[in-house]
Structure formats: C-alpha cells, structure tokens
Amino acid sequence: MVNDRLGTEPGRGSFACIVSLDQRGGSADLSESPVLFRLPSTGIWREIDSLSPSQGGKLFSMPRVFVSYVRENLKVVERLATILKAHGVEVWLDRESLKPGQRWADEIRRGINSGDYFLACFSEEYASRSRTYMNEELTLAIDELRQRPSSRSWFLPVLLSDSTAVPDRNIGGGETLASIQYVSLQDDWDEGIRKLLEVIQPNAALLHAALTDLSDASKRKKIVAAGVLGNMEGSAIVAVPQLLSLLKDENDTVVAAAAEALGKICRGSAARNSPEVKEVVSKLLETMRTAEVYYSSRHAARALYCLGTDGMRALLEAQAFKGYAVAGDARQLIVHNGEDSIPALAELAATDPEFSPLAKQLLSEIDEWKGHMGKS
C-alpha cells in the first residue's frame, strides 16, 4: 500500500531506505519496507508501507523519452520537458544529459535505443535548415523503429508550428514518417500535452486533464474535475493548492466538491502530521466558519473528519460556530460514526487541555448512541 506524505523533506521515522527519483529515473528497488521516495520534479515525498508480491519489490518504472529538436526551438522544448518531468517522465535532452568527456554521438545513439519513446519536434525552423544533426537523430530513430512492433507507439511526431508537416522519410514497408499520427502543440497546447501523456504516462494524462479543468471557467468542469481528483486519492496530492483556492469560489457546489476532494486526497495516515495538511485543515475550518450555505459547510465537515486528530480538533472547534446547523452537523458526524471517531477523540481527551472536556463529553455521547442503536 502506498501512502502520500505531503512535504518537501522526509520527516522523522525509521525507513528501510530513502529514494529520490528525480535525477536519473528508472526502476526503484523497494523490496524492503517501509521506504520513503520522492516523486520527480514535484518535491513531494511518498511513504510505502508495503508492496504486493506481484510487484516484486518494484514500485514503478519511469518512462524514458528522447527529445529531438533544433536549437531554435529550445525554449518551447524546455517547457515541454518540464511538464513531462513533472508527470513522472525521464526526459533525455542533449544539453542536460550529455556530460563533459562523453562521446556525444555514442550517448545520443544509446539514448535513442534505450528510450521508451522518441519524441521528434518538427517546426518551421527545422524545415528551413539545410543541415542539422536532428536529421541524424531521425535516421537512428528510423533504424530503431523498424525493429520495434508496429502495434506499439514509439516514434511520436510533435508539430510546433501551424505550417509544419511531418517529413516524408521512408521507414520501410511502403510507409513514411508521415504515416505516423502526430500531435500538434500549436493548435491547443493543453490538449496536445494530454494526448502525449495518454501514450507516455496514461495515469498522468488523467491528472493533467483534471488539473487543467480546475482552472476552467465552467463550474461544471471544476466540479467534475474535483470528483476525479478525489477518487485518485493520494496520487492527486499535487492538486491540493488549486483545490484550496476553490474553497473561495462563489459557487457553493464548487466549494463543496473541492472540500470533499481535499478530504479524500489528504486522508492517508502518513500525511496527517505534515504542515501542509494542517493548512488544509485550517482552510476547511474557515470554510465552515464563513459558509453562507449549509451544503458547502457540511462537505467541509466531512472532509475534516477524514483528517485524523487535526481534523477532529477542528470539528470540536466548530462546535462554537453560530452558523446555521454547522455545530450540530459536526457533532452528529462525530457521534454517529461511533467507533471511527474514538481514536482521535481519545487522543484529544488525553493530550489537549483546550478540547479535552468536549472530547470526553463526545466519547460519552458515542457510548449512549451505541447503546441506543443496540436497543433498536
């Protein structure tokens, strides 16, 4: 099982090993647990409690992508590379991957042959060149493509300009590079990125699409996207800042959807003690305090209930709020969930002088509720 830990540095604890995957990528050997690793380019640390036998100690393998381009397009290519890296893709760029003293021709050939995908960036600048080493890279890529099954995508043409076409270079079997479906980043950048990720990193494509929709003007898209991210739970941890901002949205249904998603995403046990989750708790409590509609307040309360002792402390604080049914709903949520509420309440009763009396009172009410339910 994988639990997400919000934060930029590993906290205290005993781990079999600590793995950072943001430099060389590849497979992580995680046969021992617990393990703490960092997702590439995000700074987010994740804790692994255990791995199923079918995983064989391997959590995942980062797909490797070789990017071929001409130097005039470096700026847009670096933007593309940054997005791919943020979604867990290892990107081979000559200016980043070649080290002093290496025989660059050999390294480029090795990078192409060992890559899971070859991404060719075609542009007006490429078409206008009479000579470019990108043509040599394309020759090497075509040789590699001929040896790979045609049923699996490997060569990915990307168009950076409106007037650009995929070159009509022979790849054998009566086909040319133009026979391969391309992706245009000029027409619609976000849609192009989504299409690339669908092939390279399918789970990341869903995440990228949902994150994009959170910023859409359509309230319906925001609500649906929040639901998708909530169902992804801890793997959508990067969506937390955007979801927090939606707690201020003018539409109460959007606020409710964002609150519910935050509860699902941040409920992992490893995440509950981090400063970022404390911020989530604070924002959800503020939503309960200021919500003008009971609907969004209720969803904020349910989200807080997912967040362990910190969330329970916030619900106890909400008992003093004067908003319509806010305090009553929070109290009912705690009491009617009975056994699930007891650990956090017991901890507060024993360690928190401010909320200890109320926690003890609610523990008593839970006992009464259990007795009542038993009789009925």
Buried (B, 14 or more C-beta within 10 A) or exposed (E): EBBBBBBEEBEEEEBEBEBBBBEEBEEBEBEEBBBBBBBBBBEBBBBBEEBEEEEEBEBBEBBBBBBBBBEBBEEBBBEBBEBBBBBBBBBBBBEEBBEEEEEEEEBBBBBBBEBBBBBBBBBBBBEEBEEBBBBBBBEBBBBBBEEEEEEEBBBBBBBBBEEBEBBEEEBEEEEBBBEBEBBBBBEEBBBBBBBBBBBBBEBBBBBBBBBBBBEEEEBEBBBBBBBBBBBBBBBBBBBBEBBBEBBEBEBBBBBBBBBBBBBBBBBBEBBBBBEBBBBBBEBBBBBBBBBEBBEBBBBBBBBBBBBBBBBBBBBBBBBEBEBEEBBEBBBEBBBEEBEEBBEBBBBBBEEBEEBBEBBBBBBEBBEEBEEEEEEE
